[in-house]
Amino acid sequence: MLASLAVAGAGLLLTTGAFAAEEGGGLQAAGARVTNIASLQRGARTYFNYCSGCHSLEYMRFSRIAQDLHLTDEEVLKNFAPSGAKIGDMVVASMPSVPADGDKPAEGAEVWFGKAPPDLSLEARAKGGDWIYTYLKSFYVDSTRPVGWNNTLFPNASMPFPLWELQGVQTPVYAPAKPGEDAAIEKLELSTPGKLTPAQYDDTVRDLTAFLEYASEPAALQRHSMGVWVIFYLALFTLLAWLLKREYWRDVH
């Protein structure tokens, strides 16, 4: 019975590992750390400057961001929140998701992009930080697309590239095409530099990834801070249990 369970468990681990390897193929390691408060603050600034116009964090409140990122309510409302927002409000995108009524029927994300931009509250938990990091580094200019951009990780995405002025413009370099097949993109080259150097852009995307990982699970900050105490408790309990066992069995022959 135990042998069967062991074999089944090993098979499950191998299957899970193979699936993870398949899903993570070609992804770049983000190296994001949700315990780095300074990184989270920089990532929040990037998110609210470049992402919050289209994407919401509907499970996050400004007050929670202020508390976890060691910011005052005034700093969060001034730098992150739209005009008129309150500290207890949810983080909602500025762009209307559906067409408006009245004089501007074409106003709305569903009309402009074909689909409303998704909420990003759980994006990191759904796809992983490495996916987000790689995605934001994989945009290239594509005149055949309605939005003018394409992405090697997520081809034909309807999303325009919001960070292009930071990274610059990338163009594809194609590998030699085989007979009867279309040429595949071999790599991306930075044809027009942006405001940031490649290293600075990597750091910016890493910080943004860290912030989205935090937004997906804000309790991770508390969990990490409690982890040290849990390990200490387990070590102390193990020592006490060993001393008790030694005392109990000392007179037993």
C-alpha positions in Angstrom: 0.0 0.0 0.0 2.8 2.4 1.0 4.8 1.4 -2.0 1.8 2.2 -4.3 1.3 5.6 -2.6 5.0 6.3 -3.1 4.9 5.4 -6.8 1.7 7.5 -7.3 3.2 10.4 -5.5 6.4 10.2 -7.5 4.4 10.1 -10.7 2.4 13.1 -9.6 5.6 15.0 -8.9 7.1 14.1 -12.3 3.9 15.1 -14.1 3.7 18.4 -12.2 7.3 19.1 -12.9 6.9 18.3 -16.6 3.8 20.6 -16.8 5.7 23.4 -15.0 8.6 23.0 -17.4 6.3 23.2 -20.3 4.4 26.2 -19.1 7.6 28.0 -18.0 9.6 27.3 -21.2 11.4 30.4 -22.4 10.4 32.6 -19.5 13.0 34.9 -18.0 13.5 34.9 -14.2 12.0 38.0 -12.7 13.9 37.9 -9.4 11.1 40.0 -7.8 11.0 40.1 -4.0 7.7 41.1 -2.3 9.6 41.6 0.9 11.6 44.5 -0.6 9.4 47.5 0.4 11.4 50.0 -1.7 10.9 47.8 -4.7 7.2 47.6 -4.1 7.0 51.4 -3.8 8.8 51.8 -7.1 6.6 49.2 -8.7 3.4 50.9 -7.4 4.6 54.2 -8.9 5.1 52.5 -12.3 1.7 50.7 -12.1 -0.2 53.9 -11.3 1.6 55.9 -13.9 1.3 53.4 -16.8 -1.2 50.7 -16.0 -4.0 52.0 -13.8 -5.6 53.9 -16.6 -6.8 50.6 -18.2 -6.4 48.0 -15.5 -8.0 47.7 -12.1 -6.9 46.0 -8.9 -10.5 45.5 -7.7 -9.5 43.5 -4.6 -7.1 46.2 -3.3 -7.9 49.3 -1.3 -5.7 52.4 -1.3 -5.6 52.1 2.5 -4.1 48.6 2.4 -1.4 49.8 -0.1 -0.6 52.6 2.3 -0.3 50.3 5.3 1.8 47.6 3.6 4.1 49.8 1.6 4.8 52.1 4.6 3.3 55.1 3.1 1.0 57.7 4.6 -2.6 58.1 3.4 -1.8 61.5 2.1 1.1 60.1 0.0 -1.1 57.4 -1.5 -4.0 59.8 -2.3 -1.6 62.4 -3.8 0.5 60.0 -5.9 -1.7 57.0 -6.7 -5.4 57.8 -6.4 -7.5 59.7 -8.9 -8.9 63.1 -8.0 -11.7 62.8 -5.5 -10.9 59.3 -4.4 -11.0 58.3 -0.7 -8.4 56.3 1.1 -10.8 53.4 1.6 -11.8 53.1 -2.1 -10.9 50.2 -4.3 -8.3 50.6 -7.0 -10.5 51.0 -10.1 -9.3 51.8 -13.7 -9.9 55.2 -15.0 -11.0 54.0 -18.4 -14.7 53.0 -18.7 -14.9 49.3 -19.6 -18.1 49.5 -21.7 -19.4 52.0 -24.2 -20.9 55.1 -22.7 -24.4 56.3 -23.4 -25.2 59.7 -24.9 -23.0 61.8 -27.1 -19.9 59.5 -27.0 -21.1 56.0 -27.8 -17.6 54.9 -28.9 -16.1 55.7 -25.5 -15.2 52.5 -23.8 -12.4 49.8 -23.6 -14.6 47.2 -25.3 -14.9 49.4 -28.4 -11.3 50.5 -28.5 -9.6 47.2 -27.9 -12.4 44.7 -28.6 -12.3 43.5 -25.0 -12.1 45.3 -21.7 -8.6 45.1 -20.1 -8.5 42.4 -17.4 -8.3 43.2 -13.7 -4.8 42.5 -12.5 -5.5 41.6 -8.9 -4.8 37.9 -9.4 -2.6 38.1 -12.5 0.6 37.1 -10.7 -1.1 34.1 -9.0 -2.6 33.0 -12.3 0.4 33.3 -14.6 3.4 33.8 -12.3 5.9 36.6 -11.8 8.3 35.3 -14.5 5.5 35.4 -17.1 4.6 39.0 -16.3 8.3 40.0 -16.4 8.9 38.3 -19.7 5.7 39.6 -21.2 6.6 43.2 -20.5 10.0 42.6 -22.2 8.6 40.9 -25.3 6.7 43.7 -27.1 7.8 44.7 -30.6 6.4 47.0 -33.2 4.1 45.4 -35.7 2.3 47.5 -38.3 0.0 44.7 -39.2 -1.7 44.8 -35.8 -4.5 47.3 -35.1 -2.8 48.5 -31.9 0.6 48.7 -33.7 2.3 46.2 -31.3 2.7 42.5 -30.9 4.3 40.2 -28.3 6.5 37.1 -28.7 5.2 35.6 -25.5 1.5 36.3 -26.1 1.1 36.7 -29.8 -1.7 38.9 -31.2 -2.5 40.5 -27.9 -4.9 43.4 -28.1 -2.9 45.4 -25.6 -0.7 48.3 -26.8 2.7 48.6 -25.2 2.3 51.0 -22.3 6.0 51.1 -21.3 7.4 51.8 -24.8 8.7 55.3 -23.9 10.7 53.6 -21.1 12.1 50.7 -23.0 12.1 52.1 -26.5 11.0 50.3 -29.6 12.0 46.7 -30.3 11.9 45.2 -33.8 12.0 41.5 -34.6 14.9 39.7 -36.2 13.7 36.6 -38.2 15.5 33.3 -38.5 15.9 31.8 -42.0 12.6 30.4 -43.1 12.4 26.7 -43.9 10.6 25.7 -47.2 6.9 25.9 -46.8 7.0 27.6 -43.4 6.8 31.2 -42.3 9.9 32.8 -40.8 10.0 32.7 -37.0 11.2 35.5 -34.8 14.7 34.6 -33.6 15.2 37.6 -31.3 14.2 41.2 -30.6 16.5 44.1 -31.1 16.2 47.6 -29.6 16.0 49.8 -32.7 15.0 53.0 -30.9 16.3 53.6 -27.3 13.8 54.7 -24.6 14.2 56.9 -21.6 15.8 54.0 -19.6 18.9 51.9 -20.3 18.2 48.2 -20.8 19.4 47.5 -17.2 17.2 50.3 -15.8 14.2 49.0 -17.7 14.8 45.5 -16.3 14.8 46.9 -12.8 11.6 48.8 -13.5 9.8 45.8 -14.8 11.1 43.7 -11.9 9.7 46.3 -9.4 6.4 46.3 -11.3 6.3 42.5 -11.2 7.0 42.6 -7.4 4.1 45.0 -6.9 1.7 42.8 -8.9 2.9 39.7 -6.9 2.1 41.6 -3.7 -1.3 42.7 -5.1 -2.1 39.1 -5.8 -1.4 38.1 -2.2 -1.0 41.0 0.2 -0.8 38.6 3.1 2.5 37.3 1.8 4.2 40.2 3.6 2.9 39.1 6.9 3.6 35.5 6.1 7.2 36.2 5.3 7.7 38.2 8.5 6.1 35.5 10.6 8.2 32.7 9.0 11.3 33.5 11.1 9.3 33.2 14.3 7.7 30.0 13.2 11.1 28.4 12.5 12.3 29.7 15.9 9.3 28.1 17.6 9.8 24.8 15.8 13.5 24.7 16.8 12.7 25.5 20.4 9.9 22.9 20.5 12.3 20.3 19.1 14.9 21.1 21.7 12.3 20.9 24.5 10.9 17.6 23.2 14.4 16.1 23.0 15.1 17.2 26.6 11.8 15.7 27.8 12.5 12.4 26.0 16.0 12.3 27.5 14.6 12.9 31.0 11.8 10.5 30.6 13.9 7.6 29.4 16.9 8.2 31.7 15.8 5.7 34.3 14.4 3.2 31.9 16.7 0.3 31.1 
